[in-house]
Amino acid sequence: FLENDENDRFSRLNMNYGLNNAITLGGGVEYLSDVSSGEVMPFVNASARVASGLLFSGEYMYGVKGEALLSYHTPESLQIDLNYIKYDEDQTAIRLNYLEERKISISAPIRTKAFYMFSRLSLNQILLPATKFTTAQLLLSGGFMGVSTNLTTYGVFNSRVDNPTIYSSLSQTYRLPYKLIFSPRVQYDVSRNTFTNLNIDLERPVFKNGFANVGYENNFRRDQHIFEFGLRYSFDMAQTSFSSRIGRNNSSYVESAQGSILLDDNTGYVMARNRTSVSRAALTLVPFLDLNWNGQKDPMEPGVPGLKLSNRQGNVSYNKDRTVIRITELQPYVDLLLQLDPMSLDNIAWKIPNPKIAVHTTPNHFQEIYVPIQVLGEVGGMVYVKDESGSRGQGRIIINILDAEGNQAARILSEGDGIFTHLGLPPAKYTAEGVKERQQIRGYEAPQEKMDIEIAV
């Protein structure tokens, strides 16, 4: 139900099916009760990877519009996008009187030994019943000798106006001593061959998480001089700002604050963030010692502190004892691969059976993921020989460790001094036995062929 005077009803059903790794087909229907040209609007869509770096997508909605998008990307980072939209002349679903939209965008990096620059040229054309409206933009952005520079040229062409409107804007950023950032900007009207605006900003960090700035603007066209003073400060739970613009005819004062409060309902924890987290995804990772190796967290199994991630995505934080990992500000509806760092555990007997975890993120929700950490048991001993000269360790004797069903759980070879050890057995009862064939070859006889072992939880 829409929040308008009529409380209009809206609904949409969309289904897609991937034929293979390169083609997806879809369709559905959209309903809006106040569309006079047709409340029920079925549509079909398709997307395809035509070739390496070449993507096509299109959609047709009956009685409303047809749209096609072609995108090409090269390994050298050249990007070309073509977009075309054709509107039905009698449609009322979209509150625009457009007949067609045509868009092209070309972007590419410019690299030399002295500097790196990003360039983009975009053309947008709108066809109306009585006129044709075209806009063009050329953007050059890069850095040279520590100075950040942006040059933007913008043009507006109207078929009903003889002279187009073209202007350019140049802005730079200089890093000065004492942490000062100096940013001049100038705008030039190419059509009238005159400067229109001059802006000068000076900014410096203050306190711990704050920025103070002063600015000056000269509007040549209106002969206005405006002075600006501002302060931004970032708290843990909110970003705040205050600015004042003082001019000859009027002044303005602006205050703002933004942030988010998040509830991890899995652990009952409330956290505050100085960024907007609405529609973002979050994860709660709970590593625990899986003492009985059943893969589930039981009441007697404690949490594990200090586990770290090998790859960083989102904002990672820990609880007080570092046994819970929370990852916030994640992109929703995407597939993430979390990589846990086994070397971050402070016990050599702890093992992560699945250090890589795939998860599909959900917006506005903490997804709880339990990470079982197995506690490995160790078995060790010594093989020794008794003869007339006494006792000595015997190397290169094979010891088999068998589980309760008689299956081999480990195979160990004694060292030169007779010592043998193996780390990596789950809690259970085992039997250790030497390989008889190996002993007979050496001419030895073991008075005790088997030995029972139990690794407790």
C-alpha positions, 0 to 999 in steps of 0.5 A: 500500500502506497503512502498517498491520498488514495492508498494505491496498491502495488505488487511485483512478481519476478522469476529468473532461471539460469539456462547456463553460465552465460544466459539467464531468462526471466519474467513476471508481472507488476501491478499498480492500481493507479495506472490508467494505461493498464494496472497489470503490466507483464514483463520479460527480461534476459541477460547474456554474456556474449563474449569475454567482457561483453554483457547484454541485458534487456527487458520489455514491459507490456504497455510501458517500455522496452530497455536494452543495455550493452556493456563491454570491459577490457583487461586494460580497464576500458569500459563502454556502456550503451543504454537505450529505452523506448517508452510507450507513448500512452503509458502512465506508469512512469510519470515522465513524458519521455519517448526515448532515452539514449545513453553512452559512456566510455571510461578509461585510465590514462597512464604515464610515467609521471601521473595516473588519470581516470577519464570518462565521456558520457552522452545522454539524450532524451527525446520529448514530444516537442524537443530533444534534450542532450547532455554531455560530460567529460571528466578527467581525474587524477593526481600529479606530484601529490596534487589531486586534480579534477576537471569536469566539462558539462554541456547542455544542448536543447533543440529549441535553443540555438546556443548550448550551455557549456561550462567547466569546473576545475578543482584541486587539493593540496596537502600543506604543512601542519596537516592543512588541506587546501582546496581551490575550485573555479567554474568557467562558463564557456558559452559566455566566456566568463568565470562564474564561481570561485571557491576556496576551502581550508581544512584541518583535523582537530581534537581526535576525530574532528575536522574544522574548515573555513571557506570563501565563495565568490559568485561573480555573476551575482556579485556575492561573497559568502564566508563559511565556517564548519566543524565535523566530529565523529563519535563512536555512535554518531557523525555530527556536523555544524556549518555556518554560511554568512553572506551579504543578503542572508545567512544559514546555519546547518546542524546534522547527526547520523548513526545507527543502533544495531541489536544482535538478537543472537547474543542480546548485544546492542551496538552503536555505529556512526554510519547508517546501517539500514539495509546492510547485512551483518554476521555473528561468528561464535567460535567454540571448542568442539570437545566431543567432535559433534559439530554443535555447540553444547552447554559445556563447550566454551568459546574460543578467544582470539580467532581472526579472519584472513580476509577483511570485509565489512567492519569487524569487531569483537566482544569483551573477551574476544570470543564473538566476532561481529562483522557489520556494514556488509553488502546484502544479497551477495555470496561471501567467502569467509577465511578463518586464520588457523594460525591465530589460535593460541593452542597447537592442539586446536584445529578448524575443520572448515576454515572457509565458510560460504554465506549469503548475506541478508539485510537488516539481520545478524546471521549467527554462524557457529565455528566448531574448533576441534581439540586434537588428542595426542598419543606418544610413547617409546619403542625400546629393546632389552638385551644383555647390554641393557635397554636402548631406543629402537627407531624405524618401528611402525605403530598402528593406532586402531579405533574401536572398529579396528580401522586405522586411525594413525600410522606412526614411525618411531624416531631414531631414539625410539620416541614416537608421537602423533597429534590429531586424534578425536576423543575415543578409545584406541588400540596401539600395536606394532607391525609384526612383519617389521619386528620379525624382519629385525629378529625381535619379539614384542612381549605385549602385542597390543596396548589400549589407549583412551583419549578423554574429552 
